[in-house]
Amino acid sequence: MSTPTPRLTRRGLLAGGAAATALAVTPQAGAAETGGRSRSRTVVHLLGTAGGPPPYGGRMGIASAVTVGEDTYLVDCGRGAVTQYLKAGLSMPSLKGIFLTHLHADHIVDYFDFPLLCAGVMPPQPGFGGTVRVWGPGPGDTVTSGPVSPEHPSPGTIETTRRANAAFAASTNAFVAEGFGIDPVSMLEVSEVSAPFGTVETVLDTPALKVTATRVPHGNMSPSYAYRFDTEDGSVVFSGDTSRSDDLIALARDCDLLIHEAVDTAWFERQGMPAALVGHMREVHTEVGEIGPIAAAARARRVVLSHLAPADPAQLPDREWAAAARASARAAGYRGRVTVGHDLMRIPLD
C-alpha cells in the first residue's frame, strides 16, 4: 500500500486526506517553571537551548514554544523537542503552529517527529487537536550543487516535509495497512515565508496573535528568518541563527522579550578548531559581546540568550555566559535585564 501524495503549492498546502480524530493528552505534572505564577496568558518556554549539531547531555537541541491562552506555537524543533515539549507540560492537542527559522539539521531534526509520532493514533499516544500549520523558508538561493540531491540541493520547507514523509513510508504504510495509522502530512498545512531582506512579512494574524517575520543573514543557509510574536500580554522576538542584523533590530524594536542566539568564538579558537569552522562561527553567528549593543539598539525590555555555542555547560558554564553578556550590556548602556537561557525555562509575558 502506498502513502498518498500530498498536494503541494509554493505558498500553500501539504494536505493528504482527512485528518484523524486527535486524542487528548493530560499535560505532564511537575513541568519546570521559572519564577512565580503569573496572570499572563502568554508564556514563552525554552524547550532546548543548545546551538549546533553536536549532542550534549546538559542541553537539548534548539526549540522554543509560545503559549497564547490555550494554543501553543513552536519555534524550531531541535534534538529532543518532542520529549521537551511534553516535559514542559504542553499538550499535543494545543499545538496550532510550527515556525522554522531555517533548515539546518539542528533546527529541524525533530520537526517531522511531531506528525509522525501522532500518526499512529492509539492510546495513550497524544494526537493533534486538528490541522497544525507550519511556516518555514522556501528553497535556498545560495547553494546550487551538492552530493545529496544534486538537482535540488536546497529544498524549502514544503519539499523537505515531503521528503521526510517519503523516508518513513515503510512505517506509515504498515500502520495504515493495519487499519489505525494515517498519512502524517494529512495533519499539516505548510506554507513558505518569502520576505526578502529589508522587509517584514505577516505570516499569521488572529485576534489573539500576530506573527511577523524578517529575513536574517546566516551564510549559505539562506533564506533564514527571525519571528516576532505580538499578543495582548506583550511581544517576543526569536532571532533564529544570524549574524548582527539591522533587520532583526528593527523587528525587535520595543519588544518585551528578545530571545537571541550567542556564540563565543574565542572558545572555539582556544580548542584549536579548524579555521573553516571558526570562520563560520564568527561570520554567521552573533558574538556574545554584541548582545548589549543589539539589545540597546532594539530597545528590548529583556534579553534571554539561547542557541548557545559551545552548548555544553561543562565547556562554558552559565556564569561565564552571564558575565560576558552583562559586560556587553554595561558597555552599550543597555539597562534591561539579560539572562542566560536554560532548558525548560518558563517566561510569562507580563
Beta strands, then each sheet from edge to edge (+ up, - down):
strand 1: 7-8
strand 2: 14-15
strand 3: 42-48
strand 4: 63-68
strand 5: 71-77
strand 6: 95-99
strand 7: 132-137
strand 8: 188-193
strand 9: 200-205
strand 10: 210-216
strand 11: 224-231
strand 12: 234-238
strand 13: 257-263
strand 14: 302-309
strand 15: 337-340
strand 16: 345-348
sheet 1: 1+ 2-
sheet 2: 8+ 7+ 6+ 5+ 4- 3+ 16-
sheet 3: 9+ 10- 11+ 12- 13- 14- 15-
end
